[in-house]
Amino acid sequence: MKCKTLLIAGLSLIMLSVGLHGQDDKVEDGAEKNEVQPAEEEVAEEEKVVLTADEQKAVDGYKAQMLEIKTWLLDYIDSAHTNEARAYRTPVVVLEKLAGVKTEGLPAIITEPLAAYRKSVEAQALLLKDMPKDDAEAMEWMAKKLGDEKWAAEVDNLQAEQSELLSQLAYAAERCGAGKESDIYNITELSQFMDRWVVILGAFKDFEAAKADAMRVAEATKTTFSLRGMIHDEKGLRMPDDFEDEIYAGQYVQRGWNEWFEGEKEFSNHISVEDSSGYEGFEPGFFISVAFIAESAEEAEKKVEEFKKHAPGTYAKQTVIFMGCDR
C-alpha cells in the first residue's frame, strides 16, 4: 500500500496480514476481483477453557471493559482519518485506556498476552514522548523521525510484536468466552482496510492516453478532473519531490475517496488517472482512468451503467483500500 509510511509510523495497532489476502474470482465482465477472507475461524469446542465461577466473573468484567475501549477506539480511528497527528498519538492514548483494565482473577492465557501488549505499547509511546502537542508541529516532528531508519525500524518491530500479541489476546479471549466484544484486534488497522469497487473507464499502457480518456469523460459528464496534485514524469505517476507533506513527496498516492477539494471548493466526485499497481489484486503496469470509488457492488453497478453512456468499456473491479489516508 502506498500509505505504508504513514501506516507504520502512525497507528500503534498494526494491520493484519491474515484476512487481507483473498482468492481471485471472475466477475461477470471477465475482470478479476479480490475477496477478503475472515481473519480467524471460530474456536473449536474442545479448545474452549472451562472457567471457575470467580474466573467467569472476571472474564465478564474484562469483556465489558474491552468493549468500552473498542467503542472508544472506533470513534478515535474515525477522527484520525481527518487528523493524522491524532493517528500518530494512538499509542499514547491507547496506553492510557489499557491502564484501567482490571486483570485480577482473569486466566493467565488472557493476562500474559495483555501484559506483554501493554509493555510493547508503552515502549512505542516512549518513542513518541517528545512529540509536540501542536498538531502541525507534531507532523513536522514525525516527518523528521521517519527519516531516521533506526527509529522507524524500532517502531515497525514494536508494531509487528503488537500485532502478534493482539492476535494471541483475541484467541485467548475467544477460548474463555469473552467473544468478539473484547476483541480490539479486528478493529485496528484491519478495520481501515475496506472493500471497495473501483469504477474504471479504461486501462492504458500510456499515461497520456489514460489522461485524455479521463478528461474526455469528465467534460462529457461535467465531473471534475483531478490528479490530486500528482505529476507524471520518467519516475511515473507521483507527488512532486517538493510536495508540502514530506510523507507523500515523490510517492504515488492511491485514490480511496470520491471527494476532492481545490482551495475552499469541495467536489463530491472527481475523475482521475491512477497507477494500477497501487491497488491490491490489480494487474500492474497500467494507467487506469477512474470514475468512482464505490462502497458496494450495487453502487458500483449503478455507476458503471451511468458512465457506460460515455465510455462503453466501463467496468468495476473489487479491491481492498486503506481508508486512513484521505487522498
C-alpha positions in Angstrom: 0.0 0.0 0.0 1.3 3.5 -0.8 0.2 4.8 2.6 2.5 2.3 4.2 4.9 5.0 5.6 2.0 6.7 7.4 0.6 3.4 8.5 3.7 2.0 10.0 4.7 5.2 11.9 1.2 6.3 12.8 -1.1 3.8 14.4 0.2 1.6 17.1 -2.2 -1.3 16.2 -0.7 -2.8 13.1 -2.7 -4.2 10.2 -3.2 -7.9 10.0 -1.7 -9.7 7.0 -4.2 -12.5 7.5 -7.6 -11.7 6.1 -6.2 -9.2 3.5 -5.2 -11.8 1.0 -8.1 -13.4 -0.9 -8.7 -15.7 -3.7 -9.3 -14.5 -7.2 -12.7 -15.0 -8.8 -14.1 -14.0 -12.1 -16.8 -11.2 -12.2 -19.4 -11.0 -14.8 -17.4 -8.8 -17.2 -14.4 -11.1 -17.0 -12.4 -8.9 -14.7 -10.9 -10.4 -11.5 -11.9 -9.5 -8.0 -10.2 -9.9 -4.7 -12.2 -11.4 -1.8 -11.3 -10.5 1.8 -11.2 -13.7 3.9 -12.2 -13.8 7.6 -9.4 -13.1 10.0 -10.0 -16.3 12.1 -12.1 -19.4 12.3 -14.4 -19.9 15.2 -12.7 -21.5 18.2 -13.4 -25.3 18.3 -15.5 -26.5 21.2 -12.6 -28.6 22.6 -10.4 -25.6 22.7 -12.6 -23.6 25.0 -11.5 -23.0 28.5 -13.6 -24.2 31.5 -13.7 -21.4 34.0 -14.4 -21.3 37.7 -17.2 -19.0 39.0 -14.6 -16.4 40.0 -12.8 -16.5 36.7 -16.1 -16.2 34.8 -17.0 -13.1 36.8 -13.5 -11.6 36.0 -13.9 -12.5 32.3 -17.3 -10.9 32.2 -15.8 -7.7 33.6 -12.9 -7.8 31.2 -15.3 -8.2 28.3 -17.3 -5.1 29.4 -14.1 -3.0 29.8 -12.7 -4.1 26.4 -16.0 -3.4 24.7 -15.9 0.1 26.1 -12.3 0.6 24.8 -13.4 -0.9 21.4 -16.2 1.6 21.1 -13.9 4.5 22.0 -11.2 3.3 19.6 -13.6 3.1 16.7 -14.5 6.8 17.3 -10.9 7.7 17.7 -9.9 6.0 14.5 -12.7 7.8 12.7 -11.4 11.1 13.9 -7.9 10.2 12.9 -9.0 10.0 9.3 -9.0 13.8 9.1 -6.3 14.5 11.6 -3.1 12.5 11.0 -1.5 13.9 14.2 -4.1 12.0 16.2 -3.2 8.8 14.4 0.4 9.2 15.4 -0.6 9.7 19.0 -2.6 6.4 19.1 0.0 4.5 21.2 -0.2 7.1 24.0 -4.0 7.3 24.2 -4.4 3.5 23.9 -1.9 3.0 26.7 -4.0 5.3 29.0 -7.1 3.2 28.2 -5.3 -0.1 28.8 -4.0 1.0 32.2 -7.6 1.0 33.5 -8.3 -2.6 32.5 -8.7 -4.8 35.6 -7.0 -8.2 35.4 -7.5 -9.6 38.9 -9.0 -13.1 38.6 -8.5 -13.5 34.9 -7.0 -16.7 33.5 -3.3 -16.5 32.7 -3.9 -17.1 29.0 -5.5 -13.6 28.9 -3.3 -11.7 31.4 0.0 -12.8 29.9 -0.5 -11.5 26.3 -2.3 -8.4 27.7 0.6 -7.6 30.0 3.1 -8.1 27.1 1.0 -6.0 24.8 0.8 -3.2 27.3 4.6 -3.3 27.7 5.1 -3.1 23.9 2.7 -0.2 23.5 4.5 1.5 26.4 7.8 1.1 24.6 6.3 2.7 21.5 4.7 5.5 23.5 8.1 6.2 24.9 9.5 6.8 21.4 6.8 9.5 21.0 7.4 11.3 24.3 8.9 14.3 22.6 6.2 14.8 20.0 4.9 18.4 20.2 1.3 18.9 21.4 0.6 21.2 18.4 -0.7 19.1 15.5 1.2 21.0 12.8 4.4 20.8 14.8 3.7 17.1 15.5 3.5 16.3 11.8 6.8 18.1 11.1 8.4 16.2 14.0 7.1 12.9 12.7 8.3 13.6 9.2 11.9 14.1 10.6 11.6 10.9 12.7 10.6 8.9 9.6 13.9 9.9 8.1 15.7 8.1 10.9 15.9 4.5 9.7 16.8 3.1 13.1 13.9 4.9 14.8 11.4 3.8 12.1 12.6 0.2 12.2 12.1 0.2 16.0 8.6 1.4 15.6 8.0 -1.2 12.9 9.3 -4.0 15.1 7.1 -2.9 18.0 4.0 -2.8 15.8 4.8 -6.3 14.4 5.1 -7.5 18.0 1.8 -5.8 19.0 0.0 -7.5 16.1 1.1 -10.9 17.2 0.2 -10.2 20.8 -3.2 -8.8 19.9 -3.8 -12.0 17.9 -2.9 -14.1 20.9 -5.1 -12.0 23.1 -8.1 -12.2 20.8 -7.8 -16.0 20.6 -7.4 -16.4 24.4 -10.5 -14.2 25.0 -12.5 -16.3 22.5 -11.4 -19.5 24.2 -12.6 -18.0 27.5 -15.9 -16.9 26.2 -15.2 -13.2 26.1 -16.1 -13.2 22.4 -15.7 -10.5 19.8 -16.9 -7.9 22.3 -13.5 -7.9 23.8 -11.5 -8.1 20.6 -9.7 -4.9 19.6 -7.5 -7.0 17.3 -10.0 -6.9 14.4 -10.9 -3.2 14.7 -7.4 -1.8 14.4 -5.8 -1.1 11.1 -7.7 -4.0 9.5 -10.9 -2.0 10.1 -9.4 0.7 7.9 -8.9 -1.7 5.0 -12.3 -1.6 3.4 -13.8 -3.5 0.5 -14.2 -1.0 -2.4 -15.1 -1.3 -6.1 -13.1 0.9 -8.5 -15.2 2.1 -11.5 -12.7 2.1 -14.3 -13.4 3.8 -17.6 -10.4 2.3 -19.3 -6.9 0.8 -18.8 -3.9 2.1 -20.8 -0.2 1.4 -21.0 0.3 5.1 -21.9 -0.3 7.8 -19.3 -1.3 10.5 -21.8 -3.9 8.2 -23.4 -5.4 7.5 -19.9 -5.5 11.2 -19.1 -7.1 12.1 -22.4 -9.8 9.4 -21.8 -10.4 10.6 -18.3 -10.6 14.3 -19.3 -13.0 13.4 -22.2 -15.4 11.7 -19.9 -15.1 14.4 -17.2 -16.1 17.0 -19.8 -19.0 14.9 -21.1 -20.4 14.3 -17.6 -19.5 17.7 -16.1 -17.4 16.0 -13.5 -14.2 17.5 -12.1 -10.9 16.0 -13.5 -8.1 16.0 -11.0 -4.7 14.2 -10.4 -4.9 15.4 -6.8 -1.6 17.3 -7.2 0.3 14.4 -8.8 2.6 14.7 -11.8 3.8 12.2 -14.4 7.4 12.0 -15.5 10.1 9.5 -16.1 9.7 8.3 -12.5 6.0 7.5 -13.0 2.8 9.0 -11.6 3.6 10.5 -8.3 3.5 13.6 -6.0 6.2 16.1 -6.7 9.5 15.8 -4.8 8.8 19.2 -3.2 5.3 18.3 -2.1 4.4 20.1 1.1 3.8 16.8 3.0 7.1 15.1 3.1 5.4 11.7 3.8 3.9 11.7 0.3 6.6 13.6 -1.5 7.8 11.7 -4.6 5.3 8.9 -3.9 2.2 7.7 -5.8 -0.8 8.2 -3.6 -3.6 5.8 -4.1 -7.1 7.2 -4.5 -9.5 5.9 -2.0 -12.2 8.6 -2.0 -14.5 10.4 -4.4 -14.5 13.8 -2.7 -11.9 16.3 -3.7 -11.0 19.9 -2.6 -9.5 22.7 -4.6 -8.9 25.6 -2.3 -12.1 26.1 -0.4 -14.3 24.5 -3.1 -15.4 20.9 -2.5 -16.4 18.4 -5.2 -18.5 15.3 -4.4 -16.7 13.3 -7.1 -13.8 13.6 -9.5 -12.3 11.6 -12.4 -8.7 10.7 -12.1 -5.8 8.7 -13.5 -4.4 6.0 -11.2 -1.5 3.5 -11.2 -2.9 0.0 -11.3 0.0 -1.3 -9.2 -1.3 0.8 -6.3 -4.4 -1.4 -5.9 -4.4 -4.9 -4.4 -5.4 -7.5 -6.9 -5.0 -5.3 -9.9 -2.6 -6.2 -12.7 0.4 -3.8 -12.5 1.7 -1.8 -15.4 -1.4 0.1 -16.4 -2.7 3.6 -16.0 -6.4 3.4 -15.3 -8.9 6.2 -15.7 -11.1 6.1 -12.6 -14.6 7.5 -12.5 -15.7 6.5 -9.0 -14.9 4.5 -5.8 -18.0 2.5 -4.8 -18.7 1.1 -1.3 -20.8 -1.8 -2.6 -21.2 -4.0 -5.7 -24.7 -2.5 -6.1 -23.4 1.1 -6.1 -20.6 0.1 -8.5 -23.1 -1.5 -10.9 -25.2 1.7 -11.0 -22.1 3.8 -11.6 -20.9 1.5 -14.4 -24.2 1.9 -16.2 -24.1 5.6 -15.7 -20.6 6.0 -17.2 -21.0 3.4 -19.9 -23.1 6.1 -21.8 -19.8 7.9 -22.3 -17.3 5.1 -22.1 -18.7 1.8 -23.3 -15.8 -0.2 -21.8 -16.5 0.9 -18.2 -16.3 -1.8 -15.6 -15.9 -2.2 -11.8 -13.1 -4.1 -10.1 -13.1 -5.0 -6.4 -10.2 -4.4 -4.2 -9.2 -3.5 -0.6 -8.3 0.1 0.1 -6.7 1.6 3.2 -9.1 4.4 4.2 -6.9 6.1 6.7 -5.3 8.3 4.1 -7.8 11.0 2.9 -6.2 11.3 -0.6 
